[in-house]
């Protein structure tokens, strides 16, 4: 009898001890089979992956930043205005001009919503079939916009008066874009010939520089091919604008103002595309890169 009780106790200890050990091993395997995953925070969309500062005589200092989502941001700040332009790789562009004590002027174009101009809580969208040029003209004003146009306009007059042998500069594409952007704002403000004057000036400068020897520092180190591609892009864009304006002038007279503004937006979008391809080829050459 005693022998049977002892054997029963030994059997129970063997069974329950085996189950306990199995449970411990399972818990240990579970704890090491699911390590904690490491997480990395994505960069902010408005933060830049590369930026630099450029300075052009007669125009002043400006900043260029390549953002993490491939947008290009160009900014110029003075005592009486702040200018900012952001262009995506799809061509959608937002231009903002700010000044103390007045509403911001914001211009959007190149996207699915077409061309729109906003100031404060007033937004005007340009569409074919409706003449909104007068309403836009009333928005595109103010001290900051005037100061910005005067700054770039003075530089444009400086270019027009130059008679010496023209030499290419790595910062020319940025300077040209400032000139064409200001001309576009001029068209919105009621000057129908602003873009025509600016594009003709730049065209003359491009053609004058072709076939002439360039500085070795630029030709050899900065990439002649990048520059030629940029020039060809601007000239092709110029031809497209001529065709667009010819079509705009053939519609009914009361529709022409809207058509011309849309042609102007299309032209500037093409010029920005040429600038973007130049940056893609050259990087931020010519700019003083931020640390």
VENJOGI-V821119 format. One line per field, one symbol per residue. ss: DSSP state (a for helix, b for strand, c for the rest). psi: psi as a letter, one per 40 degrees, with the letter a starting at -180 (. if undefined). burial: I if it has 24 or more other ideal C-beta (glycine too) atoms within 12 Angstrom, else O. A space follows every 10 residues. Layout:
ss=???
psi=???
burial=???
//
This chain:
ss=caaaaaaaaa aaaaaaaaaa aaaaaaaaaa aaaccccccc cccccccbbb bbbbbbcccb bbbbbbbccc cbbbbbbbcc bbbbbbbccc ccbbbbbbcc ccccbbbbbb bccbbbbbbc cbbbbbcccc ccaaaaaaac ccaaaaaaaa aaaaaaaaaa accccccccc caaaaaaaaa aaaaaaaacc cccaaaaaaa aaaaaaaaac cccccaaaaa aaaaaaaaaa aaaaaaaaaa aaaaaaaacc ccaaaaaaaa aaaaaaaaaa aaaaaaaaaa aacccccbbc c
psi=dddddddddd dddddddddd dddddddddd deegihihih hiiideiieh iihihhhdda iiihhhidfe ihhhihhide ihhhhhhiee ehihhhhiih eiiihhhhie adeahihihb ehhhhhiieh hedddddddg aidddddddd dddddddddd eheihhhiie eddddddddd ddddddddee heeddddddd ddddddddei eihihddddd degddddddd dddddddddd ddddddddee iideeddddd dddddddddd dddddddddd deafheihii .
burial=OOOOOOOOOO OOOOOOOOOO OOOOOOOOOO OOOOOOOOOO OOOOOOOIOO IIIIOIOOII IIIIIIOOOO IIIIIIOOOO IIIIIIIIOO IIIIIIIIIO OOIIIIIIII OOOIIIIIIO OOOIIIOOOO IIIOIIIOII IIOIIOIIIO IIIOIIOOIO OOOOOOOIII IIIIIIIIII IIIIIIIIIO IIOIIIIIII IIIOIIOOIO OOOIOOOOOO OIIIOIIIII IOIIIOIIOI IOOIIOOIOO OOOOOOIIII IIIIIIIIII IIIIIIIIIO OIOIIIIOOO O
//
